[in-house]
Amino acid sequence: MSEMVRQDEGEGRARAVKSLQAKRDMYTHVLAYVLVNSTLVVIWWATGGGFFWPLFPILGWGIGLAFHLWDVLMPGPTEAHIQSEMEALRRR
């Protein structure tokens, strides 16, 4: 029985480590996005403004960042969701 508990704790630890790494990667992505795009805006301003061309990388990269945030922050299916779906599929 204690072997099962250790295995469950090991799996839980592995999931927690994976989750924490994903969050750290997300924060790194956000920081890079802010720093790079801020630099582009400063370059735009320093060269006299005009057409706001930094909008293109801000929006383009922003779409990718939004998907990364969604992937990390939105929970995947829980065991309850999986069981519910399995039951619904059995009834068909």
Summary of the structure (lengths in Angstrom):
residues: 92
radius of gyration: 21.7
end to end distance: 37.3
largest distance: 71.1
contacts: 185
relative contact order: 0.08
helix: 84%
strand: 0%
